[in-house]
Amino acid sequence: MIIGVPKEIKEQEQRVALLPSAAKQLTRRSHSVLVEKNAGIGSGYPDEEYVNAGAEIVAQAKDVFARADLIVKVKEPREAEFPLLRRGQILFTYLHLAASKPLTEALLKSGVTGVAYETIQVDHRLPLLEPMSEIAGRMSVVMGANFLAKYNGGSGVLLGGVPGVLPGRVVIVGGGTSGVNALRMAKGLGADVTILDIDVERLRFLDVAMENLHTLYSNEANLNDLMPDCDLLIGAVLLPGAKAPKLITGAMLRQMKRGSVLVDISIDQGGCAETSRPTTHLDPVYVEEGVTHYCVANMPAAYSRTATQALTNVTYRYVELLADFGLEGACKKQPALIGGINTRDGRLTCQAVAEAHGLKYEPPL
């Protein structure tokens, strides 16, 4: 099979979908690997390393898309890439279709088979999403602490406090992978942390596993009670494949102190705050209701080398299966792949995306 790796074109997206070492493994299995020129530069992998691994460097993205049977990316296709997709081709990447009807319609129109990293589930886990959620969760506290600084328009609160001064208060909505990683970072800085979730067993586990942690059942009343004293609010809500619910309202944010910060990790699925809208690494924040909003939709790209290595650690085995056996054969070998098929031959094959956009759902196989 011919595997294509285009250079990511989302703003400030520096990750690459395949390491040179992975390209070498694929070429050893008699596959051809096409890598767009400079695709790996942003993660510290020059073209020379791919050439040494047996890959072919291709000058333009259009040629990668035209020749490849399997396109492996990091982020969803951008508008300039829509015309390059075609029926009979497999696109393997993060798609987040529930957040964008235009993207969904473009994939359906192209006929491409879109397999999304984020909807592949194994034992109720999302193994291809987890490493990026870990990075985003840890980043959320780093970014939040940075924008609490007075010179960044923040309230001037140091999350860890100092002897004689109380620490800052962090509220995390969602106790999944990103929420727990945010929790670890916030606790490491010495902040006062409250985490909310609707899964009481999850809260019970966190209560036992972490010292000096406040756990709270997630509902509107409890969130409202926390807002006046919250310095950093982190939205870490995820419904696999679906649009994020709007749990944080504008009225809640109006209760927060001026200069407080909201980091909405859920923004790539539409965001969990009513006031959230996507931002970029070059222009990451805006102020609404007196609260600084950080809503970068590709947070892990800021630490591209770590993120690329973490991502390819979990995606490579699926790339290899798709290359060796094709879509249906790979699904027989690893049935979890079926859950990743969001579009196929012009059909919408992910139930959560169909519900988000009011479109017809059809089974993937």
C-alpha positions in Angstrom: 0.0 0.0 0.0 1.1 3.6 -0.5 1.0 5.6 2.7 1.0 9.4 2.4 2.0 11.9 5.1 1.2 15.5 4.2 2.6 18.5 6.1 0.0 19.8 8.5 -1.4 23.2 7.5 -3.6 24.1 10.5 -2.2 27.4 11.9 0.9 26.7 14.1 0.4 22.9 13.8 3.9 21.6 14.1 3.2 17.9 14.7 3.7 15.2 12.1 1.7 12.0 11.8 4.6 9.5 11.2 8.1 9.2 12.7 11.0 8.3 10.5 11.3 5.1 12.5 7.7 4.2 11.7 8.3 4.9 8.0 11.3 2.5 8.1 9.1 -0.2 9.6 6.5 0.3 6.9 9.0 0.2 4.1 10.4 -3.0 5.5 6.9 -4.5 5.2 7.0 -3.6 1.4 4.8 -0.5 1.7 5.7 2.8 0.0 5.8 5.9 2.2 5.4 9.4 0.7 6.2 12.3 3.0 5.6 15.9 1.9 8.7 18.1 2.0 9.4 19.5 5.5 6.4 17.7 7.0 8.5 16.7 10.1 10.6 19.9 10.5 8.3 21.3 13.2 8.8 18.2 15.4 12.5 18.1 14.8 12.6 15.4 12.0 14.2 16.7 8.8 13.6 15.2 5.4 16.9 13.4 5.5 15.8 11.1 8.3 12.8 10.0 6.2 14.9 9.4 3.2 17.3 7.3 5.3 14.2 5.4 6.5 13.3 4.5 2.9 10.5 7.1 2.4 10.1 9.3 -0.7 10.0 13.1 -0.2 7.3 14.7 -2.3 7.3 18.4 -3.1 3.6 19.2 -2.9 0.6 18.0 -0.8 -1.5 17.5 -3.9 0.9 14.8 -5.1 0.8 13.0 -1.8 -3.0 12.9 -1.8 -3.1 11.9 -5.4 -0.8 8.9 -5.1 -1.6 7.6 -1.6 -4.1 4.9 -0.7 -3.8 5.8 3.0 -3.4 9.4 4.2 -2.1 9.7 7.8 -2.5 13.1 9.4 -2.6 14.7 12.8 -5.4 17.2 12.5 -8.6 17.3 10.4 -8.4 18.4 6.8 -8.5 22.1 6.1 -10.6 23.7 3.4 -7.6 23.7 0.9 -7.3 19.9 1.3 -11.0 19.1 0.7 -10.6 18.8 -3.1 -7.6 16.5 -2.6 -9.7 13.8 -0.9 -11.3 11.0 -2.9 -13.4 7.9 -2.8 -11.5 4.7 -2.2 -8.9 6.5 -0.1 -8.5 6.1 3.7 -8.0 9.2 5.8 -6.6 8.4 9.3 -6.4 11.4 11.6 -8.2 13.4 14.4 -11.5 14.5 12.8 -13.7 16.0 15.5 -16.6 16.1 13.1 -19.2 16.8 15.7 -17.7 20.3 16.0 -18.0 21.1 12.3 -20.8 20.4 9.9 -19.0 21.9 6.9 -16.1 19.5 7.5 -18.5 16.6 7.8 -20.2 17.6 4.6 -16.9 18.0 2.8 -15.8 14.5 3.7 -19.2 13.0 2.7 -19.0 14.8 -0.7 -15.5 13.5 -1.3 -16.4 9.9 -0.6 -13.3 9.4 1.5 -13.2 6.8 4.3 -12.6 9.0 7.3 -11.2 7.0 10.3 -11.0 9.2 13.4 -8.4 8.6 16.1 -10.7 10.0 18.8 -13.6 7.6 18.3 -11.6 4.3 18.5 -12.5 2.7 21.8 -10.8 -0.2 23.5 -12.3 -1.4 26.8 -14.2 1.9 27.3 -10.9 3.8 26.7 -9.9 6.1 23.9 -6.3 5.0 23.4 -5.5 7.2 20.4 -6.9 10.3 22.2 -5.3 9.7 25.6 -1.8 10.9 25.0 -3.0 14.2 23.5 -5.5 14.6 26.4 -2.6 14.0 28.8 -0.6 16.8 27.2 -3.5 19.2 27.0 -4.4 18.5 30.6 -0.9 19.3 31.8 -0.7 22.3 29.5 -4.0 23.7 30.7 -2.4 24.5 34.1 0.8 25.9 32.6 -1.2 28.2 30.3 -3.7 29.2 33.0 -0.9 30.1 35.4 0.8 32.2 32.7 -2.3 34.2 31.9 -3.1 34.8 35.6 0.1 36.9 35.6 -0.7 40.6 35.8 1.4 41.5 32.8 -0.9 39.1 30.7 -4.0 40.8 32.0 -4.6 38.3 34.8 -5.6 38.8 38.4 -2.0 38.5 39.6 -2.7 35.3 41.6 0.2 32.8 42.0 -1.4 29.4 42.0 0.9 27.9 44.5 0.8 30.8 46.9 3.7 31.4 49.3 4.0 31.0 53.1 1.5 33.4 54.7 -0.6 33.7 51.5 -3.3 31.3 50.4 -2.8 29.4 47.1 -4.9 30.0 44.0 -8.1 28.0 43.5 -8.4 25.8 40.5 -11.7 24.2 39.4 -11.6 21.3 36.9 -14.8 20.2 35.2 -14.4 16.6 34.1 -12.5 13.8 35.7 -11.3 12.0 32.6 -7.7 11.8 31.2 -7.3 15.5 30.6 -8.9 16.5 33.8 -6.8 14.2 35.9 -3.6 15.4 34.2 -4.7 19.0 34.9 -5.3 17.9 38.5 -1.8 16.5 38.8 -0.1 19.6 37.5 -2.2 22.0 39.6 -1.5 19.9 42.8 2.2 19.9 41.9 2.1 23.7 41.9 0.5 23.7 45.3 -2.9 25.1 44.2 -6.2 24.4 46.0 -8.0 22.1 43.6 -11.6 21.0 43.2 -12.5 18.5 40.5 -16.1 17.8 39.4 -17.5 14.8 37.6 -20.9 13.0 37.3 -19.2 9.6 37.9 -19.2 9.2 41.7 -17.0 6.1 41.5 -14.4 8.1 39.6 -14.6 10.8 42.3 -14.2 8.1 45.0 -11.1 6.8 43.2 -9.5 10.3 42.9 -10.3 11.0 46.6 -8.4 7.9 47.6 -5.5 8.3 45.1 -4.8 12.1 45.6 -4.2 13.9 48.9 -5.7 17.3 49.7 -8.2 17.2 46.9 -11.8 18.4 46.9 -14.2 16.3 44.8 -17.7 17.4 44.0 -20.6 16.0 42.0 -20.9 18.0 38.7 -24.1 19.9 38.5 -25.2 23.5 37.8 -25.7 24.4 41.5 -22.3 23.1 42.6 -20.5 24.9 39.7 -22.3 28.2 40.6 -21.2 27.8 44.2 -17.5 27.5 43.2 -17.3 30.4 40.7 -16.8 33.4 43.0 -13.6 32.0 44.5 -12.2 30.3 41.4 -9.0 31.7 39.9 -8.5 29.1 37.1 -11.4 27.2 35.6 -10.5 24.2 33.4 -13.1 22.6 31.1 -12.2 19.0 30.5 -15.5 17.5 29.3 -15.6 14.8 26.7 -18.4 12.7 25.2 -16.7 10.4 22.7 -17.3 11.6 19.1 -20.1 14.0 20.2 -20.2 17.7 20.6 -19.2 18.9 24.1 -22.1 19.9 26.3 -22.3 23.6 27.4 -21.9 23.1 31.1 -20.3 26.5 31.9 -22.6 29.4 31.3 -22.0 33.1 30.8 -23.9 33.7 34.1 -21.4 31.5 35.9 -18.4 33.4 34.5 -19.9 36.7 35.6 -19.5 35.5 39.1 -15.7 35.0 38.7 -13.2 37.6 39.7 -11.9 39.9 36.9 -8.7 38.6 35.5 -9.5 35.0 36.3 -8.8 32.4 33.5 -10.8 29.8 31.7 -9.0 27.1 29.7 -11.4 25.1 27.6 -9.7 21.9 26.6 -13.0 20.7 25.1 -12.8 23.4 22.4 -11.9 20.9 19.7 -15.3 19.3 20.2 -17.1 22.7 20.3 -16.2 23.8 23.8 -17.9 23.3 27.2 -18.5 27.0 27.9 -21.1 29.1 26.2 -18.6 31.8 25.6 -15.8 29.6 24.1 -14.7 30.0 20.5 -11.5 28.5 18.9 -8.3 30.5 19.2 -4.8 29.9 17.9 -1.3 29.6 19.4 -0.4 33.0 17.8 -3.5 34.7 19.3 -4.5 32.3 22.1 -6.8 34.4 24.4 -9.6 36.9 24.5 -11.6 38.4 27.4 -15.3 37.9 27.9 -17.4 38.4 31.0 -14.1 39.8 32.5 -12.5 36.3 32.2 -9.5 35.5 30.0 -10.5 32.6 27.7 -7.8 30.3 26.4 -9.4 28.1 23.7 -6.6 26.8 21.4 -8.0 23.9 19.5 -4.7 22.1 19.0 -3.0 22.7 22.3 -0.5 19.8 22.1 1.1 21.3 18.9 2.9 23.8 21.2 5.1 20.9 22.4 5.3 19.2 19.0 8.2 16.9 19.5 6.7 15.3 22.7 3.3 15.3 21.2 4.4 13.6 17.9 6.3 10.9 19.8 3.3 10.3 22.1 0.8 10.2 19.2 2.8 7.9 17.0 3.4 5.5 19.9 -0.3 4.7 19.9 -1.3 5.2 16.2 1.4 3.2 14.5 -0.1 -0.3 15.2 -3.3 0.8 13.5 -1.5 2.4 10.5 0.3 -0.9 10.1 -2.9 -2.9 10.2 -4.6 -0.6 7.6 -1.5 -0.9 5.4 -1.2 -4.6 5.7 -4.8 -5.7 5.4 -6.9 -2.7 4.1 -9.9 -1.3 5.9 -12.1 -4.4 6.2 -9.2 -6.8 6.9 -7.8 -4.4 9.6 -11.3 -4.2 11.2 -11.4 -8.0 11.4 -8.0 -8.1 13.1 -8.8 -5.2 15.4 -12.6 -4.6 15.7 -12.1 -1.4 17.6 -11.2 0.2 14.3 -14.9 0.0 13.3 -15.7 2.6 15.9 -13.2 4.9 14.2 -15.0 4.9 10.8 -16.8 8.3 10.7 -17.5 8.5 6.9 -17.3 5.9 4.1 -18.2 6.2 0.5 -20.4 9.3 1.0 -22.2 7.8 4.1 -22.0 9.2 7.6 -21.1 6.2 9.8 -20.7 7.7 13.3 -23.9 7.9 15.3 -22.7 10.8 17.6 -21.8 13.0 14.6 -25.1 12.2 12.9 -27.0 13.3 16.0 -24.9 16.5 16.4 -25.7 17.6 12.8 -29.2 16.1 12.3 -27.9 13.9 9.5 -28.6 10.3 8.5 -26.5 7.6 10.2 -25.6 4.4 8.3 -23.6 1.4 9.6 -19.9 1.6 8.6 -19.6 -2.0 7.4 
